[in-house]
Amino acid sequence: MWLFLRTFLLYYHGPQYYYLHRMLGLGLCISRASASVLNLNCSVILLPMCRILLAFLRGSQKVASRKMRRLLDKSKTFHVMCGVTICIFSVVHVAAHLVNVLNFSQNYTEDFLSLNAANYRDEDPQKLLFTTVPGLTGVLLVLVLFLMFTASTYAIRASNYDIFWYTHNLFFVFYLLLIIHVSGGVLKYQINIQQHPPGCFNPNKTLQETIPEPKVFEESFPEYASQPFPEGLAETDSFVQTKFERICTEEPKFQSHFPETWLWISGPLCLYCAERLYRYIRSNKPVTITSVISHPCNVLELRMMKNNFKARPGQYIILHCPRVSALESHPFTLTMCPADTKATFGVHIKIVGDWTERFRDLLLPHWSQDTEILPIFHQRHYPKLFVDGPFGSPSEESLNYEVSLCVAGGIGVTPFASVLNTLLDDWKCYKLRRLYFIWVCRDIQAFCWFANLLCVLHNKLWQENRPDFINIQLYLSQTDGIQKIIGEKYQALNSRLLIGRPRWKLLFDEIAKCNRQKTVGVFCCGPKEISKTLHKLSNRHNSYGTRFEYNKESFS
């Protein structure tokens, strides 16, 4: 808003814009002010999409403050805010320019031919709109922006992600049109203010040629008069005495603005393009798939290997399978990270939507639950799969707290699965000393996704005499009666299976009581209702001096 007001006042009071302002009125000020806001937002909106940069800042500890690293996790929110701002001020910008087009047509004057965008008085505004470079590119920009904005709504993203993905990649077209749009040079400013002060009087032209006063100049001239009238002109026409305060002998000269938009967007755009090129080069070799496992509740586990692949717990990767879609790719959280003793990494994929269904059919042609395929024996029939990443996420910070509370809803358990796998390998190198793990599911079979991992970790901690290192609570939100996780080897989890939903307030009070005067990291990946509740409770004051810091998992 500050930038909008500053630019508005510049064009409203600036002497170089005097004649253009008298012709266009407030439409000039509003259009230029909104353009400044658009330039700023069109430049910074790309920065949150530089995933490698964000991962570097978060993981390399270049941002030492934990609070600043948490702000990096708001990159998606910042991107959405910039997008909404662009849409709002685009509406303002378009409305102001529609007024400008009408004023160019109605206020046409032959006194300032170079200042006019119209060719004659009362020229059809539609002709100005569709036959000029700024007008035509402006119409195309509005169309592209409308497609990108409407396809970004939750309803379309949830029902057909392909539409969102393809329309969002129109931003390359948007930036190309934007650069062309500002090169038209329709709006001009005066360049000889010293020789021709705005509102000055040229007696040789005005008196000898008896040119009538233009209708657009019926108001008094502004206060920036450089010199008063000479005494020798005291006997001139009354119009001259009352309307003109300055005198000059040179006609006003006008020049188009130097296009500044490319200065705003060139830096972030080049950074983004360089990152995309680097990511393409880094991910151009297909991975080797070691196993594909089908789990209950339409979940597919994919284990892979790739040379020199390194990742931290909580990070995510982007999968691209050309046989499924030539351009489309999707992010998935790592549930298993490579370590010193193993090079395998894996993801769990919930089969929801066209892309995941087609991908599953390629991996498991004769799909059924609890089946496993080792593609090493069927490599020639297996589609190529490319991995881009890894990229950072808020869940990385869960190991940097002394006490962490990890809450998962359904498939939202994936960010914390890699954390649990890491604790199974080695925990001494991390700051974490106590972990509260809460997992809420609707289907009893969903717990089988990581039941084996939880049992192995539980048994290991008991053998090491550290049973209080992790507190596991499993909640079955929908059931007709008491149920148990299938299998005798999951007996340790059956005792931690609760029916119903967690009582969050009591849970927070218990954690605060057991961890007085400490900072507890709260991490959530699940439905919005759970996220809002946890966020609210994290900001609530407690009598034990315990501070809760809320972190929400979301892909940037």
Secondary structure, DSSP 8 states (H G I E B T S, - for coil): -HHHHHHHHHHHH-GGGHHHHHHHTHHHHHHHHHHHHHHHHHHHTTGGG-HHHHHHHHHT-SS--HHHHHHHTTHHHHHHHHHHHHHHHHHHHHHHHHHHHHHHHHT--GGGGGG-SSSSTT--HHHHHHHSHHHHHHHHHHHHHHHHHHHTSHHHHHH-HHHHHHHHTTHHHHHHHHHHHTTS--SEEES-TTTS-TTEE-HHHHTTTT----GGG-S---S--SS---GGGTTS-HHHHHH--EE-SS---EEE----HHHHHHHHHHHHHHHHHHHHHHT-S--EEEEEEEETTTEEEEEEE-TT----TT-EEEEE-TTT-SS--EEEEEEE---SS---EEEEEE--SHHHHHHHHHH-TT--TT-EE-GGGSGGGS---EEEEEE--GGGGGGGSSEEEEEEEGGGGHHHHHHHHHHHH--TTSS--EEEEEEEESSGGGGGGSHHHHHHHHHHHHHTT-TTSEEEEEEE-S-SS----SSGGGHHHHTTEEES---HHHHHHHHHHHSTT-EEEEEEES-HHHHHHHHHHHTS--TT--EEEEEE----
